[in-house]
């Protein structure tokens, strides 16, 4: 064992239940992991078991509903312990027994519902519910107030759901939640709860729903059955549908820290055995689902506040994949357990690798949220951008190659690296030809801003992994059509990537591509105009503004990130707000006309305006580099085009395409 991180592998207790180490798998929505009757399907069983096999001490499954009458959830959206109890227990028992084989414990997260934050696609014909007639988070609808009878019904369903979970072998439950503005949290927050009965008014009344839930479960399952609570001591709500940014001064309309402390004390007094801490709400959901623009370990200060206020174990999530940060949080008394969500999607063996001191082997999470939150929102499926096997471990399991082939891979970007990794694992002999002096392709400029450090960590992981696998890498080796004819290979993978789109603005001596600025090949000066308000343009604008540059961002669409923005709205909405917050002048519905002696001429809604600029930076997208493939696609039977060379997209699809091809070659 790595002695440096030994404390993270000490046993810890929640109530009377001992957990073998301090790592918990954070609950993430198990979309795609349920069968038609609300049981766990084989994908779900394999997925959670893999994280136990990887060394995680406590597995907390994602949200599972207990009620489908008061608030309909479109079964089988996620598993449900009350929909068909016998079937749920049967399928869950298989999963919990397998998890226990690895000496891990498993809790099920039981949800009281979404209320005003219900996903629009799940609403159907029914109006959304809430504590009071308040505005829905996403739709221009007014929610229907829950009746007392409906509240009592949901409480009873929690008892049923927990009882079924205990029979199914779950070691405890987590209640979802007095956090993020879900239904029970809406009852707890006065901004949302305008009731005048026993469920409204003072804090104790607003927490009555949460109190009755824990009391009902203890009554049904026994006082020693562990019940944890996902809890946010601060909401970061500025107003309806308006969240605050890090460092922004604002008046908290949700739960503030003083009330957060008071509520935590009450919740523990009611019987909750541990609190799983985060902050935020769906009105400020870049706190609850933090993108790369949020700091690592952003919940640690809030966990420490609650840890100092209550006498139960504190679990802390929130970009905690840096083991030194995690160790510091435990040593400094901020928390008792480290909760990893997305990092365990990226690498299910995180805990085992850390325990063995093999930090370089851990595949990093990018906090991109393309494969997890983004796909949950858009496609009701949980996956991972950097780990194509996440949530489909068995279906995508690699099989040894029947015949080992020599495979030439032209291009050492993320697609080429992933293809080489998978081919080598299967017993093929890949050789990478990369024209640059290092691997990584567009990840190198993309990872230049400090908030994109994990992009460079992914490059380092590929470099380390390919070296460990003995993959031959030829750097500074540009391959032309003529040179390719001299390369002996039984299969060919073209991963030549893409290049920045450029166009003339007249006098182009101070017009640069975004990647040249990111790579510091050119000095943009002090006054910069960026053309293109997509992902690259916005991130570049923030990075330059943080460096003290005066930046204007020009976008032809009527809003930033209108085209090809991040799939996850928590990422895109935070980024869209960060740009002006960092002092960047944003000009939408605007088109750059030409450069001038002083800068650049911009047409905004039909009117011309000259912007002073030392440089004009183009961030208007990329075009595929597929020439080599087009010349050789008929030369061999096994010729494949992958990554941006096939279709300019993002890191996720480059990796996924490469995995698919290499896993079946």
Secondary structure, 3 states (H helix, E strand, C coil): CCHHHHHHHCCEEECCEEECCCEEECCCCCCCCECCCCCECHHHHHHHHHHHHCCCCEEEEEEEECCCCCCCCCCCCCCCCCCCHHHHHHHHHHHHHHHHHCCCEEEEEEECCCHHHCCHHHCCCCCCEECCCCECCCCCCECEECCHHHHHHHHHHHHHHHHHHHHCCCCEEEEEEECECCHHHHHHCCCCCCCCCCCCCCHHHHCHHHHHHHHHHHHHHCCCCEEEEEEECCCCEEECCEECCCCCCCCCCCCCHHHHHHHHHHHHHHCCCEEEEECCEHHHHHHHCCCCCCCCCCCHHHHHHHHCCCCCEEEECCCCCCHHHHHHHHHCCCCCEEEECHHHHHCCCHHHHHHCCCHHHCCCCCCCCCCCHHHHHHHCCCCCCCCCCCCCCCCCCCCCCCCCCEEEEECCCHHHHHHHHHHHHHCCEEEEECCCCCCCCHHHHHCCCHHHHHHHHHHHHHHHHHHHCCCEEECCCCCCHHHHHCCCCCEEEECCCEEECCCCCCCCCCEEEHHHHHCCCCCCCCEEEEECCCHHHHHHHHHHHHCCCEEEEECCCCCCCCCCCCCCHHHHHHHHHHHHHCCCEEECCEEEEEECCCEEEEEECCEEEEEECCEEEECCCEEECCHHHHHHCCCCCCEEECHHHCCCCCHHHHHHHHHHHHHCC
